[in-house]
Amino acid sequence: MTAIFRSTLLIQAVLAVFVTSGSWFLGGQQLGLAVLVSALVAIADLALLALIVRRLFDGERRHRVVISILLGLKFPALIGAVYLMLNVWGLSPLGAILGFSTLVVAVLYASVVYGLQAGKEQE
């Protein structure tokens, strides 16, 4: 696991805690639960993506077809998880948006920090 990936997961986990707490306090249990579940799904999705991509490039050549198929199945699985959250469990769509947005903010923040550090190293 690379340093930028670990920092992205850590940032997302911290954001998830703050956004879940704030949502629970300001919007109630239903909103807070939706934020928590969707943030956990986003964390799991990022971790699974990193694992699959690492195995794709570092693994044996004969396993690349199977790993590529797993990568292709990851997106429908994510859509299925969102469908379950919203339509079966009845979680708040706003909470799902807030929970998944923790991933976007974490990736952007980690990318900016990593880019600034790499820029300083080149100088």
The 8 nearest C-alpha neighbors of each residue, nearest first, counted from 0:
[[1, 4, 2, 5, 49, 3, 50, 53],
 [2, 0, 4, 3, 5, 6, 49, 7],
 [1, 3, 5, 4, 6, 0, 7, 113],
 [4, 2, 6, 5, 1, 7, 109, 113],
 [3, 5, 7, 1, 6, 2, 8, 0],
 [6, 4, 2, 8, 7, 3, 9, 1],
 [5, 7, 9, 3, 4, 8, 10, 2],
 [8, 6, 4, 10, 5, 9, 109, 105],
 [9, 7, 11, 5, 6, 10, 12, 4],
 [10, 8, 6, 12, 11, 7, 5, 13],
 [11, 9, 7, 13, 12, 105, 8, 6],
 [10, 12, 14, 8, 105, 9, 13, 101],
 [11, 13, 15, 9, 14, 10, 8, 16],
 [14, 12, 16, 10, 15, 11, 9, 17],
 [15, 13, 11, 17, 16, 12, 18, 101],
 [16, 14, 12, 18, 13, 17, 19, 11],
 [15, 17, 13, 19, 14, 18, 20, 12],
 [18, 16, 14, 20, 19, 15, 21, 13],
 [17, 19, 21, 15, 20, 16, 22, 14],
 [20, 18, 22, 31, 16, 17, 21, 34],
 [21, 19, 23, 17, 18, 22, 16, 24],
 [20, 22, 24, 18, 23, 19, 25, 17],
 [21, 23, 31, 19, 25, 26, 24, 20],
 [22, 24, 31, 27, 20, 28, 21, 26],
 [23, 25, 21, 22, 27, 26, 20, 31],
 [24, 26, 22, 23, 21, 27, 20, 31],
 [27, 25, 22, 23, 30, 24, 31, 28],
 [28, 26, 23, 29, 30, 24, 25, 31],
 [27, 29, 31, 23, 30, 32, 26, 24],
 [30, 28, 32, 31, 27, 33, 91, 90],
 [31, 29, 94, 33, 32, 28, 26, 27],
 [32, 30, 23, 22, 28, 34, 19, 33],
 [31, 33, 35, 29, 34, 30, 28, 36],
 [34, 32, 94, 30, 90, 36, 31, 35],
 [35, 33, 98, 94, 31, 37, 32, 95],
 [34, 36, 32, 38, 33, 37, 19, 31],
 [37, 35, 39, 33, 38, 34, 32, 40],
 [36, 38, 98, 40, 95, 34, 39, 35],
 [39, 37, 98, 41, 35, 40, 99, 36],
 [40, 38, 42, 36, 37, 41, 43, 35],
 [39, 41, 37, 43, 38, 42, 44, 36],
 [42, 40, 38, 44, 39, 43, 99, 37],
 [43, 41, 39, 45, 44, 40, 38, 46],
 [42, 44, 40, 46, 41, 45, 47, 39],
 [45, 43, 41, 47, 42, 46, 40, 48],
 [46, 44, 48, 42, 47, 43, 41, 49],
 [45, 47, 43, 49, 48, 44, 42, 50],
 [48, 46, 50, 44, 49, 45, 43, 51],
 [49, 47, 45, 51, 46, 50, 44, 52],
 [48, 50, 46, 52, 47, 51, 53, 45],
 [49, 51, 47, 53, 48, 52, 54, 46],
 [50, 52, 54, 48, 53, 49, 55, 47],
 [51, 53, 55, 49, 54, 50, 48, 56],
 [54, 52, 50, 55, 56, 51, 57, 49],
 [55, 53, 58, 57, 51, 52, 56, 50],
 [54, 56, 52, 53, 63, 58, 57, 66],
 [55, 57, 53, 54, 58, 52, 63, 59],
 [58, 56, 54, 53, 55, 59, 52, 60],
 [59, 57, 54, 55, 56, 60, 62, 63],
 [58, 60, 61, 62, 63, 57, 55, 54],
 [59, 61, 63, 62, 58, 64, 55, 56],
 [60, 62, 59, 63, 64, 65, 58, 66],
 [63, 61, 65, 60, 64, 59, 66, 58],
 [64, 62, 66, 60, 65, 61, 55, 67],
 [63, 65, 67, 66, 62, 68, 61, 60],
 [66, 64, 68, 67, 62, 63, 69, 61],
 [65, 67, 69, 63, 68, 64, 55, 70],
 [68, 66, 70, 64, 69, 65, 63, 71],
 [67, 69, 71, 65, 70, 66, 72, 64],
 [70, 68, 66, 72, 71, 67, 73, 65],
 [69, 71, 67, 73, 68, 72, 66, 51],
 [70, 72, 68, 69, 73, 67, 74, 75],
 [73, 71, 69, 70, 74, 75, 68, 76],
 [74, 72, 76, 70, 71, 75, 69, 77],
 [73, 75, 77, 76, 72, 78, 71, 70],
 [76, 74, 78, 77, 72, 73, 79, 71],
 [77, 75, 79, 73, 74, 78, 80, 72],
 [78, 76, 74, 80, 79, 75, 73, 81],
 [77, 79, 75, 81, 76, 80, 82, 74],
 [80, 78, 76, 82, 77, 81, 75, 83],
 [81, 79, 77, 83, 82, 78, 84, 76],
 [80, 82, 84, 78, 83, 79, 85, 77],
 [83, 81, 79, 85, 80, 84, 86, 78],
 [84, 82, 87, 80, 81, 86, 85, 88],
 [85, 83, 81, 88, 82, 90, 86, 87],
 [84, 86, 89, 90, 82, 83, 88, 87],
 [87, 85, 89, 83, 82, 88, 84, 90],
 [88, 86, 83, 89, 85, 84, 82, 90],
 [87, 89, 84, 90, 86, 85, 83, 82],
 [90, 88, 85, 86, 87, 84, 91, 83],
 [91, 89, 85, 33, 84, 88, 92, 29],
 [90, 92, 94, 93, 33, 30, 95, 89],
 [93, 91, 95, 94, 96, 90, 85, 33],
 [94, 92, 96, 91, 95, 97, 30, 33],
 [93, 95, 34, 33, 97, 91, 30, 92],
 [96, 94, 92, 98, 37, 93, 97, 34],
 [97, 95, 93, 99, 94, 98, 100, 92],
 [98, 96, 94, 100, 95, 99, 34, 93],
 [97, 99, 34, 38, 37, 95, 100, 96],
 [98, 100, 96, 101, 38, 97, 102, 37],
 [99, 101, 103, 97, 102, 98, 96, 104],
 [100, 102, 104, 99, 103, 98, 11, 14],
 [103, 101, 105, 100, 104, 99, 11, 106],
 [104, 102, 100, 106, 105, 101, 107, 99],
 [103, 105, 107, 101, 102, 106, 108, 100],
 [104, 106, 11, 102, 108, 10, 107, 103],
 [107, 105, 109, 103, 108, 104, 7, 110],
 [108, 106, 110, 104, 105, 109, 103, 111],
 [107, 109, 105, 111, 110, 106, 104, 112],
 [108, 110, 112, 106, 111, 7, 107, 113],
 [111, 109, 113, 107, 108, 112, 114, 106],
 [110, 112, 114, 108, 113, 109, 115, 107],
 [113, 111, 109, 115, 114, 110, 108, 116],
 [114, 112, 110, 116, 111, 115, 109, 117],
 [115, 113, 111, 117, 116, 112, 110, 118],
 [114, 116, 118, 112, 117, 113, 111, 119],
 [115, 117, 113, 119, 118, 114, 112, 120],
 [116, 118, 114, 120, 115, 119, 113, 121],
 [119, 117, 115, 121, 116, 120, 114, 122],
 [120, 118, 116, 122, 121, 117, 115, 114],
 [119, 121, 117, 118, 122, 116, 115, 114],
 [122, 120, 118, 119, 117, 116, 115, 114],
 [121, 119, 120, 118, 117, 116, 115, 114]]
